[in-house]
Amino acid sequence: MYRDHTLIPSEAIRLLALGLLAEAPLQYADLAREVRHVTARLVGPSLDLIGAPLELLKVEGLVQTLEGQGTADNPQFKITDSGRQEIERLLGAGVRAASSDINKLILAIKLRFMHLLPRAAQALQADMLVEVAEKELTRLRDLLQSGSGAHSRLPAWLTLEIAQAEARLAWFRDLHDELQD
């Protein structure tokens, strides 16, 4: 993790793979294909993000092969209790503003598997997402109000970014309210 307790890219991939296996056992090839599918759509193709993290899951005892399932070169994996604990640790990590492709990937993965957490932990995650969105919106509004680049295209772009940030904040607040019921 980064110093601010947010996920590094390899941990995001680890969370994605473990989350998929928490839902159902998968053969290695199917797991790799699904991880590639999600990451390619959110950040573009990147072999650096996929290969090593998947191999480490077994070495670290987070997944295990199912006896008699799959072939030697394409075993079927299931998550272990240690893997479930790792999911909770990774889902509990902070989130940075979704300003980069990697941050968007991490946010998407966390939202995809948030249901694996107890409801109280989901509510804490929603609180954190609201806080991150509020801070992002404050920064954007401050920059727009500062008049920086007033004679350029910056104000128009900031207005667009603010509208998107407001929509994200509203969505996160709705999620927060839903989890408080």
N, CA and C atoms as an extended XYZ file, in Angstrom:
543
Properties=species:S:1:pos:R:3:atomname:S:1:resname:S:1:resid:I:1 pbc="F F F"
N         0.838       -1.185        0.000 N   MET     1
C         0.000        0.000        0.000 CA  MET     1
C         0.876        1.240        0.000 C   MET     1
N         0.282        2.306       -0.534 N   TYR     2
C         0.946        3.594       -0.456 CA  TYR     2
C         0.914        4.085        0.994 C   TYR     2
N         1.675        5.113        1.289 N   ARG     3
C         1.733        5.653        2.655 CA  ARG     3
C         0.383        6.129        3.166 C   ARG     3
N        -0.481        6.568        2.242 N   ASP     4
C        -1.801        7.041        2.667 CA  ASP     4
C        -2.814        5.900        2.784 C   ASP     4
N        -2.331        4.678        2.797 N   HIS     5
C        -3.144        3.465        2.954 CA  HIS     5
C        -4.140        3.269        1.815 C   HIS     5
N        -3.730        3.652        0.611 N   THR     6
C        -4.506        3.353       -0.588 CA  THR     6
C        -3.773        2.259       -1.349 C   THR     6
N        -4.502        1.551       -2.189 N   LEU     7
C        -3.949        0.390       -2.877 CA  LEU     7
C        -2.980        0.765       -3.983 C   LEU     7
N        -1.920       -0.029       -4.091 N   ILE     8
C        -1.042        0.064       -5.248 CA  ILE     8
C        -1.662       -0.812       -6.338 C   ILE     8
N        -1.283       -0.628       -7.598 N   PRO     9
C        -1.933       -1.369       -8.681 CA  PRO     9
C        -1.943       -2.891       -8.498 C   PRO     9
N        -0.842       -3.471       -8.051 N   SER    10
C        -0.822       -4.934       -7.899 CA  SER    10
C        -1.807       -5.396       -6.831 C   SER    10
N        -2.044       -4.575       -5.817 N   GLU    11
C        -3.029       -4.931       -4.797 CA  GLU    11
C        -4.451       -4.840       -5.350 C   GLU    11
N        -4.680       -3.921       -6.271 N   ALA    12
C        -5.989       -3.830       -6.911 CA  ALA    12
C        -6.272       -5.105       -7.696 C   ALA    12
N        -5.269       -5.600       -8.409 N   ILE    13
C        -5.428       -6.839       -9.172 CA  ILE    13
C        -5.648       -8.005       -8.223 C   ILE    13
N        -4.916       -8.023       -7.132 N   ARG    14
C        -5.079       -9.068       -6.112 CA  ARG    14
C        -6.514       -9.062       -5.591 C   ARG    14
N        -7.046       -7.875       -5.299 N   LEU    15
C        -8.419       -7.756       -4.815 CA  LEU    15
C        -9.403       -8.257       -5.865 C   LEU    15
N        -9.191       -7.898       -7.102 N   LEU    16
C       -10.065       -8.353       -8.182 CA  LEU    16
C       -10.065       -9.873       -8.265 C   LEU    16
N        -8.893      -10.480       -8.299 N   ALA    17
C        -8.792      -11.939       -8.420 CA  ALA    17
C        -9.401      -12.637       -7.207 C   ALA    17
N        -9.080      -12.171       -6.025 N   LEU    18
C        -9.621      -12.797       -4.817 CA  LEU    18
C       -11.135      -12.622       -4.738 C   LEU    18
N       -11.624      -11.468       -5.138 N   GLY    19
C       -13.064      -11.242       -5.141 CA  GLY    19
C       -13.784      -12.187       -6.084 C   GLY    19
N       -13.214      -12.395       -7.261 N   LEU    20
C       -13.810      -13.336       -8.212 CA  LEU    20
C       -13.838      -14.741       -7.628 C   LEU    20
N       -12.746      -15.142       -6.986 N   LEU    21
C       -12.679      -16.481       -6.396 CA  LEU    21
C       -13.558      -16.604       -5.154 C   LEU    21
N       -13.830      -15.509       -4.478 N   ALA    22
C       -14.734      -15.548       -3.324 CA  ALA    22
C       -16.159      -15.842       -3.777 C   ALA    22
N       -16.465      -15.459       -5.003 N   GLU    23
C       -17.805      -15.713       -5.535 CA  GLU    23
C       -17.958      -17.129       -6.062 C   GLU    23
N       -16.882      -17.691       -6.613 N   ALA    24
C       -16.935      -19.061       -7.138 CA  ALA    24
C       -15.532      -19.510       -7.535 C   ALA    24
N       -15.223      -20.809       -7.355 N   PRO    25
C       -13.930      -21.316       -7.833 CA  PRO    25
C       -13.825      -21.137       -9.352 C   PRO    25
N       -12.607      -20.884       -9.825 N   LEU    26
C       -12.368      -20.688      -11.260 CA  LEU    26
C       -11.079      -21.377      -11.668 C   LEU    26
N       -11.048      -21.823      -12.914 N   GLN    27
C        -9.792      -22.325      -13.453 CA  GLN    27
C        -8.877      -21.135      -13.707 C   GLN    27
N        -7.578      -21.381      -13.644 N   TYR    28
C        -6.594      -20.309      -13.783 CA  TYR    28
C        -6.840      -19.495      -15.050 C   TYR    28
N        -7.060      -20.177      -16.168 N   ALA    29
C        -7.247      -19.467      -17.443 CA  ALA    29
C        -8.474      -18.556      -17.392 C   ALA    29
N        -9.554      -19.027      -16.772 N   ASP    30
C       -10.770      -18.214      -16.668 CA  ASP    30
C       -10.556      -17.020      -15.738 C   ASP    30
N        -9.828      -17.252      -14.655 N   LEU    31
C        -9.511      -16.172      -13.723 CA  LEU    31
C        -8.677      -15.097      -14.421 C   LEU    31
N        -7.631      -15.527      -15.108 N   ALA    32
C        -6.760      -14.583      -15.816 CA  ALA    32
C        -7.538      -13.828      -16.895 C   ALA    32
N        -8.425      -14.527      -17.590 N   ARG    33
C        -9.214      -13.894      -18.651 CA  ARG    33
C       -10.138      -12.819      -18.057 C   ARG    33
N       -10.782      -13.120      -16.943 N   GLU    34
C       -11.693      -12.147      -16.327 CA  GLU    34
C       -10.928      -10.940      -15.788 C   GLU    34
N        -9.783      -11.182      -15.176 N   VAL    35
C        -8.956      -10.077      -14.679 CA  VAL    35
C        -8.505       -9.208      -15.849 C   VAL    35
N        -8.068       -9.839      -16.930 N   ARG    36
C        -7.650       -9.095      -18.125 CA  ARG    36
C        -8.813       -8.287      -18.699 C   ARG    36
N        -9.987       -8.905      -18.744 N   HIS    37
C       -11.178       -8.248      -19.294 CA  HIS    37
C       -11.485       -6.958      -18.523 C   HIS    37
N       -11.520       -7.050      -17.206 N   VAL    38
C       -11.858       -5.885      -16.384 CA  VAL    38
C       -10.783       -4.812      -16.492 C   VAL    38
N        -9.525       -5.204      -16.340 N   THR    39
C        -8.456       -4.202      -16.352 CA  THR    39
C        -8.308       -3.550      -17.720 C   THR    39
N        -8.458       -4.320      -18.787 N   ALA    40
C        -8.298       -3.756      -20.129 CA  ALA    40
C        -9.363       -2.705      -20.419 C   ALA    40
N       -10.579       -2.915      -19.889 N   ARG    41
C       -11.643       -1.953      -20.150 CA  ARG    41
C       -11.504       -0.686      -19.313 C   ARG    41
N       -10.825       -0.806      -18.182 N   LEU    42
C       -10.691        0.362      -17.316 CA  LEU    42
C        -9.377        1.110      -17.497 C   LEU    42
N        -8.287        0.405      -17.787 N   VAL    43
C        -6.989        1.083      -17.914 CA  VAL    43
C        -6.241        0.726      -19.189 C   VAL    43
N        -6.842       -0.092      -20.043 N   GLY    44
C        -6.149       -0.536      -21.242 CA  GLY    44
C        -5.349       -1.793      -20.948 C   GLY    44
N        -4.914       -2.479      -21.990 N   PRO    45
C        -4.179       -3.729      -21.782 CA  PRO    45
C        -2.856       -3.488      -21.058 C   PRO    45
N        -2.574       -4.342      -20.076 N   SER    46
C        -1.333       -4.213      -19.317 CA  SER    46
C        -0.961       -5.553      -18.709 C   SER    46
N        -0.017       -6.239      -19.335 N   LEU    47
C         0.446       -7.513      -18.793 CA  LEU    47
C         1.150       -7.327      -17.463 C   LEU    47
N         1.751       -6.163      -17.250 N   ASP    48
C         2.446       -5.900      -15.989 CA  ASP    48
C         1.507       -6.007      -14.795 C   ASP    48
N         0.256       -5.648      -14.992 N   LEU    49
C        -0.690       -5.671      -13.887 CA  LEU    49
C        -1.193       -7.074      -13.569 C   LEU    49
N        -1.101       -8.013      -14.504 N   ILE    50
C        -1.805       -9.278      -14.348 CA  ILE    50
C        -0.932      -10.454      -13.935 C   ILE    50
N         0.130      -10.730      -14.640 N   GLY    51
C         0.887      -11.961      -14.468 CA  GLY    51
C         1.345      -12.289      -13.064 C   GLY    51
N         2.255      -11.531      -12.528 N   ALA    52
C         2.859      -11.855      -11.233 CA  ALA    52
C         1.852      -11.890      -10.084 C   ALA    52
N         0.941      -10.914       -9.964 N   PRO    53
C         0.018      -10.964       -8.829 CA  PRO    53
C        -0.819      -12.243       -8.764 C   PRO    53
N        -1.223      -12.789       -9.910 N   LEU    54
C        -2.016      -14.013       -9.896 CA  LEU    54
C        -1.188      -15.206       -9.432 C   LEU    54
N         0.054      -15.273       -9.850 N   GLU    55
C         0.929      -16.374       -9.449 CA  GLU    55
C         1.198      -16.353       -7.951 C   GLU    55
N         1.302      -15.170       -7.385 N   LEU    56
C         1.614      -15.040       -5.963 CA  LEU    56
C         0.475      -15.487       -5.054 C   LEU    56
N        -0.745      -15.460       -5.540 N   LEU    57
C        -1.884      -15.817       -4.697 CA  LEU    57
C        -1.738      -17.218       -4.109 C   LEU    57
N        -1.295      -18.163       -4.930 N   LYS    58
C        -1.126      -19.541       -4.453 CA  LYS    58
C         0.080      -19.638       -3.528 C   LYS    58
N         1.181      -19.023       -3.914 N   VAL    59
C         2.401      -19.064       -3.109 CA  VAL    59
C         2.138      -18.504       -1.712 C   VAL    59
N         1.343      -17.464       -1.629 N   GLU    60
C         1.053      -16.817       -0.351 CA  GLU    60
C        -0.062      -17.496        0.435 C   GLU    60
N        -0.645      -18.558       -0.122 N   GLY    61
C        -1.686      -19.294        0.589 CA  GLY    61
C        -3.044      -18.624        0.573 C   GLY    61
N        -3.256      -17.703       -0.350 N   LEU    62
C        -4.535      -16.999       -0.435 CA  LEU    62
C        -5.554      -17.770       -1.265 C   LEU    62
N        -5.052      -18.643       -2.130 N   VAL    63
C        -5.901      -19.538       -2.917 CA  VAL    63
C        -5.275      -20.924       -2.874 C   VAL    63
N        -6.091      -21.920       -3.187 N   GLN    64
C        -5.569      -23.281       -3.287 CA  GLN    64
C        -6.242      -23.967       -4.460 C   GLN    64
N        -5.591      -25.001       -4.958 N   THR    65
C        -6.180      -25.747       -6.067 CA  THR    65
C        -7.176      -26.749       -5.509 C   THR    65
N        -8.206      -27.012       -6.267 N   LEU    66
C        -9.193      -28.017       -5.893 CA  LEU    66
C        -8.690      -29.369       -6.367 C   LEU    66
N        -8.730      -30.343       -5.504 N   GLU    67
C        -8.281      -31.690       -5.859 CA  GLU    67
C        -9.134      -32.243       -6.994 C   GLU    67
N        -8.466      -32.790       -7.997 N   GLY    68
C        -9.163      -33.426       -9.107 CA  GLY    68
C        -9.882      -32.472      -10.033 C   GLY    68
N        -9.632      -31.192       -9.904 N   GLN    69
C       -10.304      -30.196      -10.739 CA  GLN    69
C        -9.304      -29.551      -11.685 C   GLN    69
N        -9.670      -29.431      -12.920 N   GLY    70
C        -8.795      -28.786      -13.893 CA  GLY    70
C        -7.648      -29.703      -14.287 C   GLY    70
N        -6.741      -29.163      -15.049 N   THR    71
C        -5.565      -29.909      -15.481 CA  THR    71
C        -4.343      -29.300      -14.824 C   THR    71
N        -3.222      -29.973      -14.947 N   ALA    72
C        -1.991      -29.489      -14.310 CA  ALA    72
C        -1.622      -28.089      -14.793 C   ALA    72
N        -1.862      -27.810      -16.074 N   ASP    73
C        -1.502      -26.491      -16.598 CA  ASP    73
C        -2.649      -25.477      -16.498 C   ASP    73
N        -3.817      -25.926      -16.048 N   ASN    74
C        -4.955      -25.022      -15.875 CA  ASN    74
C        -5.771      -25.456      -14.650 C   ASN    74
N        -5.162      -25.372      -13.459 N   PRO    75
C        -5.859      -25.847      -12.263 CA  PRO    75
C        -7.041      -24.958      -11.900 C   PRO    75
N        -7.962      -25.549      -11.150 N   GLN    76
C        -9.077      -24.763      -10.631 CA  GLN    76
C        -8.701      -24.290       -9.233 C   GLN    76
N        -8.907      -22.990       -8.999 N   PHE    77
C        -8.560      -22.389       -7.719 CA  PHE    77
C        -9.811      -22.065       -6.921 C   PHE    77
N        -9.650      -22.106       -5.608 N   LYS    78
C       -10.671      -21.574       -4.705 CA  LYS    78
C        -9.958      -20.737       -3.657 C   LYS    78
N       -10.689      -19.834       -3.075 N   ILE    79
C       -10.109      -18.931       -2.081 CA  ILE    79
C        -9.965      -19.654       -0.739 C   ILE    79
N        -8.950      -19.303        0.026 N   THR    80
C        -8.743      -19.852        1.365 CA  THR    80
C        -9.252      -18.852        2.407 C   THR    80
N        -9.255      -19.266        3.660 N   ASP    81
C        -9.634      -18.339        4.732 CA  ASP    81
C        -8.683      -17.144        4.770 C   ASP    81
N        -7.397      -17.398        4.535 N   SER    82
C        -6.425      -16.293        4.476 CA  SER    82
C        -6.765      -15.342        3.337 C   SER    82
N        -7.233      -15.896        2.225 N   GLY    83
C        -7.639      -15.073        1.093 CA  GLY    83
C        -8.828      -14.192        1.433 C   GLY    83
N        -9.773      -14.737        2.192 N   ARG    84
C       -10.938      -13.941        2.610 CA  ARG    84
C       -10.512      -12.809        3.552 C   ARG    84
N        -9.562      -13.088        4.429 N   GLN    85
C        -9.043      -12.035        5.311 CA  GLN    85
C        -8.340      -10.949        4.496 C   GLN    85
N        -7.621      -11.365        3.454 N   GLU    86
C        -6.927      -10.406        2.594 CA  GLU    86
C        -7.925       -9.524        1.849 C   GLU    86
N        -9.049      -10.099        1.405 N   ILE    87
C       -10.093       -9.299        0.750 CA  ILE    87
C       -10.564       -8.193        1.691 C   ILE    87
N       -10.833       -8.557        2.933 N   GLU    88
C       -11.312       -7.551        3.886 CA  GLU    88
C       -10.266       -6.466        4.115 C   GLU    88
N        -8.993       -6.863        4.183 N   ARG    89
C        -7.920       -5.877        4.365 CA  ARG    89
C        -7.857       -4.931        3.165 C   ARG    89
N        -7.910       -5.494        1.959 N   LEU    90
C        -7.800       -4.680        0.747 CA  LEU    90
C        -9.034       -3.803        0.537 C   LEU    90
N       -10.210       -4.350        0.819 N   LEU    91
C       -11.423       -3.544        0.682 CA  LEU    91
C       -11.449       -2.413        1.699 C   LEU    91
N       -10.774       -2.605        2.820 N   GLY    92
C       -10.724       -1.574        3.846 CA  GLY    92
C        -9.761       -0.445        3.550 C   GLY    92
N        -8.954       -0.591        2.506 N   ALA    93
C        -7.977        0.441        2.145 CA  ALA    93
C        -8.682        1.703        1.671 C   ALA    93
N        -7.980        2.809        1.781 N   GLY    94
C        -8.512        4.080        1.319 CA  GLY    94
C        -8.603        4.142       -0.195 C   GLY    94
N        -9.215        5.200       -0.677 N   VAL    95
C        -9.374        5.425       -2.112 CA  VAL    95
C        -8.923        6.844       -2.408 C   VAL    95
N        -8.196        7.001       -3.482 N   ARG    96
C        -7.822        8.340       -3.942 CA  ARG    96
C        -8.884        8.825       -4.914 C   ARG    96
N        -8.914       10.112       -5.139 N   ALA    97
C        -9.847       10.658       -6.130 CA  ALA    97
C        -9.616        9.943       -7.453 C   ALA    97
N       -10.691        9.689       -8.173 N   ALA    98
C       -10.623        8.899       -9.404 CA  ALA    98
C       -10.075        9.717      -10.563 C   ALA    98
N        -8.893       10.279      -10.371 N   SER    99
C        -8.323       11.161      -11.385 CA  SER    99
C        -7.392       10.440      -12.350 C   SER    99
N        -7.030        9.217      -12.053 N   SER   100
C        -6.179        8.466      -12.975 CA  SER   100
C        -6.853        7.143      -13.308 C   SER   100
N        -6.399        6.521      -14.369 N   ASP   101
C        -6.970        5.236      -14.757 CA  ASP   101
C        -6.803        4.200      -13.657 C   ASP   101
N        -5.656        4.189      -12.998 N   ILE   102
C        -5.418        3.222      -11.926 CA  ILE   102
C        -6.374        3.475      -10.766 C   ILE   102
N        -6.576        4.726      -10.387 N   ASN   103
C        -7.510        5.021       -9.298 CA  ASN   103
C        -8.936        4.634       -9.674 C   ASN   103
N        -9.306        4.826      -10.940 N   LYS   104
C       -10.630        4.401      -11.394 CA  LYS   104
C       -10.752        2.884      -11.342 C   LYS   104
N        -9.689        2.181      -11.708 N   LEU   105
C        -9.682        0.721      -11.634 CA  LEU   105
C        -9.886        0.271      -10.193 C   LEU   105
N        -9.132        0.854       -9.274 N   ILE   106
C        -9.238        0.476       -7.864 CA  ILE   106
C       -10.648        0.742       -7.349 C   ILE   106
N       -11.202        1.888       -7.669 N   LEU   107
C       -12.555        2.218       -7.234 CA  LEU   107
C       -13.567        1.228       -7.810 C   LEU   107
N       -13.444        0.918       -9.091 N   ALA   108
C       -14.371       -0.024       -9.726 CA  ALA   108
C       -14.289       -1.401       -9.075 C   ALA   108
N       -13.075       -1.857       -8.775 N   ILE   109
C       -12.912       -3.170       -8.142 CA  ILE   109
C       -13.510       -3.159       -6.737 C   ILE   109
N       -13.258       -2.104       -5.995 N   LYS   110
C       -13.822       -2.025       -4.641 CA  LYS   110
C       -15.354       -2.035       -4.696 C   LYS   110
N       -15.944       -1.289       -5.620 N   LEU   111
C       -17.398       -1.274       -5.742 CA  LEU   111
C       -17.927       -2.636       -6.184 C   LEU   111
N       -17.171       -3.322       -7.040 N   ARG   112
C       -17.578       -4.642       -7.533 CA  ARG   112
C       -17.691       -5.661       -6.404 C   ARG   112
N       -16.803       -5.564       -5.413 N   PHE   113
C       -16.764       -6.575       -4.357 CA  PHE   113
C       -17.146       -6.046       -2.976 C   PHE   113
N       -17.644       -4.851       -2.892 N   MET   114
C       -18.016       -4.282       -1.602 CA  MET   114
C       -19.036       -5.163       -0.884 C   MET   114
N       -19.886       -5.837       -1.651 N   HIS   115
C       -20.922       -6.683       -1.049 CA  HIS   115
C       -20.339       -7.841       -0.240 C   HIS   115
N       -19.056       -8.135       -0.394 N   LEU   116
C       -18.418       -9.211        0.359 CA  LEU   116
C       -18.109       -8.796        1.796 C   LEU   116
N       -18.174       -7.510        2.074 N   LEU   117
C       -17.922       -7.005        3.425 CA  LEU   117
C       -19.208       -7.028        4.251 C   LEU   117
N       -19.068       -7.092        5.572 N   PRO   118
C       -20.251       -6.910        6.418 CA  PRO   118
C       -20.853       -5.523        6.149 C   PRO   118
N       -22.138       -5.389        6.374 N   ARG   119
C       -22.839       -4.136        6.047 CA  ARG   119
C       -22.207       -2.924        6.735 C   ARG   119
N       -21.776       -3.077        7.978 N   ALA   120
C       -21.153       -1.951        8.687 CA  ALA   120
C       -19.867       -1.519        7.991 C   ALA   120
N       -19.094       -2.471        7.505 N   ALA   121
C       -17.859       -2.145        6.788 CA  ALA   121
C       -18.176       -1.502        5.439 C   ALA   121
N       -19.269       -1.942        4.803 N   GLN   122
C       -19.692       -1.307        3.555 CA  GLN   122
C       -20.050        0.154        3.811 C   GLN   122
N       -20.735        0.404        4.913 N   ALA   123
C       -21.118        1.780        5.253 CA  ALA   123
C       -19.883        2.643        5.486 C   ALA   123
N       -18.859        2.083        6.132 N   LEU   124
C       -17.610        2.828        6.331 CA  LEU   124
C       -16.953        3.157        4.996 C   LEU   124
N       -16.978        2.203        4.067 N   GLN   125
C       -16.422        2.450        2.741 CA  GLN   125
C       -17.197        3.564        2.042 C   GLN   125
N       -18.523        3.544        2.157 N   ALA   126
C       -19.343        4.597        1.542 CA  ALA   126
C       -19.014        5.954        2.156 C   ALA   126
N       -18.821        5.999        3.481 N   ASP   127
C       -18.417        7.249        4.139 CA  ASP   127
C       -17.114        7.771        3.540 C   ASP   127
N       -16.154        6.864        3.366 N   MET   128
C       -14.853        7.246        2.827 CA  MET   128
C       -14.994        7.774        1.397 C   MET   128
N       -15.833        7.121        0.589 N   LEU   129
C       -16.023        7.554       -0.795 CA  LEU   129
C       -16.660        8.938       -0.852 C   LEU   129
N       -17.611        9.201        0.034 N   VAL   130
C       -18.221       10.533        0.102 CA  VAL   130
C       -17.156       11.565        0.460 C   VAL   130
N       -16.328       11.245        1.436 N   GLU   131
C       -15.281       12.178        1.870 CA  GLU   131
C       -14.287       12.469        0.745 C   GLU   131
N       -13.864       11.436        0.031 N   VAL   132
C       -12.926       11.618       -1.083 CA  VAL   132
C       -13.561       12.489       -2.167 C   VAL   132
N       -14.830       12.222       -2.489 N   ALA   133
C       -15.520       12.996       -3.527 CA  ALA   133
C       -15.692       14.454       -3.105 C   ALA   133
N       -15.983       14.688       -1.830 N   GLU   134
C       -16.120       16.065       -1.339 CA  GLU   134
C       -14.798       16.823       -1.449 C   GLU   134
N       -13.708       16.158       -1.097 N   LYS   135
C       -12.392       16.805       -1.189 CA  LYS   135
C       -12.030       17.114       -2.640 C   LYS   135
N       -12.319       16.171       -3.538 N   GLU   136
C       -12.040       16.399       -4.955 CA  GLU   136
C       -12.834       17.600       -5.460 C   GLU   136
N       -14.098       17.662       -5.114 N   LEU   137
C       -14.959       18.759       -5.549 CA  LEU   137
C       -14.469       20.097       -4.991 C   LEU   137
N       -14.055       20.114       -3.749 N   THR   138
C       -13.525       21.338       -3.133 CA  THR   138
C       -12.283       21.827       -3.870 C   THR   138
N       -11.375       20.914       -4.182 N   ARG   139
C       -10.149       21.296       -4.907 CA  ARG   139
C       -10.479       21.885       -6.274 C   ARG   139
N       -11.389       21.237       -6.999 N   LEU   140
C       -11.754       21.724       -8.332 CA  LEU   140
C       -12.416       23.100       -8.261 C   LEU   140
N       -13.335       23.268       -7.316 N   ARG   141
C       -14.011       24.564       -7.170 CA  ARG   141
C       -13.026       25.663       -6.781 C   ARG   141
N       -12.095       25.334       -5.887 N   ASP   142
C       -11.080       26.318       -5.485 CA  ASP   142
C       -10.254       26.767       -6.681 C   ASP   142
N        -9.864       25.826       -7.520 N   LEU   143
C        -9.062       26.174       -8.689 CA  LEU   143
C        -9.864       27.051       -9.645 C   LEU   143
N       -11.123       26.701       -9.873 N   LEU   144
C       -11.959       27.509      -10.764 CA  LEU   144
C       -12.144       28.920      -10.202 C   LEU   144
N       -12.413       29.035       -8.919 N   GLN   145
C       -12.647       30.338       -8.295 CA  GLN   145
C       -11.384       31.186       -8.196 C   GLN   145
N       -10.233       30.554       -8.281 N   SER   146
C        -8.979       31.314       -8.189 CA  SER   146
C        -8.734       32.169       -9.421 C   SER   146
N        -9.443       31.863      -10.501 N   GLY   147
C        -9.263       32.622      -11.728 CA  GLY   147
C        -8.055       32.190      -12.536 C   GLY   147
N        -7.397       31.143      -12.113 N   SER   148
C        -6.224       30.642      -12.836 CA  SER   148
C        -6.611       30.263      -14.262 C   SER   148
N        -5.861       30.768      -15.204 N   GLY   149
C        -6.115       30.450      -16.610 CA  GLY   149
C        -7.419       31.020      -17.129 C   GLY   149
N        -7.838       32.147      -16.582 N   ALA   150
C        -9.134       32.729      -16.937 CA  ALA   150
C        -9.293       32.975      -18.433 C   ALA   150
N        -8.197       33.193      -19.137 N   HIS   151
C        -8.273       33.488      -20.571 CA  HIS   151
C        -7.902       32.269      -21.406 C   HIS   151
N        -8.066       31.102      -20.811 N   SER   152
C        -7.758       29.862      -21.535 CA  SER   152
C        -8.986       28.956      -21.498 C   SER   152
N        -8.799       27.746      -21.890 N   ARG   153
C        -9.885       26.767      -21.867 CA  ARG   153
C       -10.016       26.081      -20.502 C   ARG   153
N        -9.132       26.401      -19.590 N   LEU   154
C        -9.151       25.768      -18.277 CA  LEU   154
C       -10.485       25.938      -17.545 C   LEU   154
N       -11.066       27.133      -17.469 N   PRO   155
C       -12.339       27.260      -16.746 CA  PRO   155
C       -13.452       26.364      -17.315 C   PRO   155
N       -13.524       26.250      -18.622 N   ALA   156
C       -14.548       25.390      -19.226 CA  ALA   156
C       -14.312       23.928      -18.864 C   ALA   156
N       -13.046       23.519      -18.901 N   TRP   157
C       -12.720       22.137      -18.544 CA  TRP   157
C       -13.008       21.884      -17.065 C   TRP   157
N       -12.650       22.850      -16.208 N   LEU   158
C       -12.922       22.699      -14.776 CA  LEU   158
C       -14.424       22.613      -14.506 C   LEU   158
N       -15.210       23.369      -15.247 N   THR   159
C       -16.662       23.311      -15.100 CA  THR   159
C       -17.177       21.912      -15.428 C   THR   159
N       -16.640       21.317      -16.480 N   LEU   160
C       -16.993       19.940      -16.831 CA  LEU   160
C       -16.586       18.975      -15.718 C   LEU   160
N       -15.365       19.106      -15.228 N   GLU   161
C       -14.873       18.235      -14.153 CA  GLU   161
C       -15.716       18.394      -12.888 C   GLU   161
N       -16.113       19.618      -12.586 N   ILE   162
C       -16.944       19.872      -11.407 CA  ILE   162
C       -18.301       19.189      -11.556 C   ILE   162
N       -18.898       19.271      -12.733 N   ALA   163
C       -20.191       18.606      -12.964 CA  ALA   163
C       -20.063       17.097      -12.760 C   ALA   163
N       -18.982       16.524      -13.263 N   GLN   164
C       -18.767       15.086      -13.078 CA  GLN   164
C       -18.519       14.754      -11.609 C   GLN   164
N       -17.753       15.581      -10.928 N   ALA   165
C       -17.473       15.358       -9.503 CA  ALA   165
C       -18.755       15.485       -8.676 C   ALA   165
N       -19.625       16.433       -9.040 N   GLU   166
C       -20.903       16.580       -8.334 CA  GLU   166
C       -21.778       15.348       -8.539 C   GLU   166
N       -21.784       14.819       -9.751 N   ALA   167
C       -22.568       13.610      -10.024 CA  ALA   167
C       -22.019       12.419       -9.233 C   ALA   167
N       -20.675       12.294       -9.176 N   ARG   168
C       -20.065       11.214       -8.386 CA  ARG   168
C       -20.425       11.351       -6.910 C   ARG   168
N       -20.328       12.568       -6.403 N   LEU   169
C       -20.647       12.807       -4.999 CA  LEU   169
C       -22.106       12.444       -4.708 C   LEU   169
N       -23.014       12.834       -5.572 N   ALA   170
C       -24.432       12.500       -5.378 CA  ALA   170
C       -24.627       10.984       -5.371 C   ALA   170
N       -23.937       10.291       -6.267 N   TRP   171
C       -24.049        8.831       -6.333 CA  TRP   171
C       -23.505        8.196       -5.059 C   TRP   171
N       -22.346        8.679       -4.581 N   PHE   172
C       -21.765        8.139       -3.351 CA  PHE   172
C       -22.658        8.432       -2.144 C   PHE   172
N       -23.278        9.606       -2.124 N   ARG   173
C       -24.195        9.926       -1.018 CA  ARG   173
C       -25.416        9.010       -1.042 C   ARG   173
N       -25.928        8.717       -2.238 N   ASP   174
C       -27.045        7.772       -2.351 CA  ASP   174
C       -26.632        6.393       -1.839 C   ASP   174
N       -25.431        5.960       -2.205 N   LEU   175
C       -24.914        4.676       -1.721 CA  LEU   175
C       -24.813        4.699       -0.198 C   LEU   175
N       -24.271        5.779        0.330 N   HIS   176
C       -24.145        5.936        1.783 CA  HIS   176
C       -25.514        5.826        2.453 C   HIS   176
N       -26.500        6.551        1.925 N   ASP   177
C       -27.845        6.529        2.507 CA  ASP   177
C       -28.455        5.132        2.433 C   ASP   177
N       -28.242        4.451        1.324 N   GLU   178
C       -28.760        3.088        1.157 CA  GLU   178
C       -28.177        2.146        2.215 C   GLU   178
N       -26.908        2.309        2.511 N   LEU   179
C       -26.247        1.422        3.468 CA  LEU   179
C       -26.559        1.784        4.914 C   LEU   179
N       -27.120        2.957        5.156 N   GLN   180
C       -27.490        3.366        6.511 CA  GLN   180
C       -28.840        2.794        6.925 C   GLN   180
N       -29.629        2.356        5.965 N   ASP   181
C       -30.977        1.820        6.277 CA  ASP   181
C       -30.898        0.481        6.964 C   ASP   181
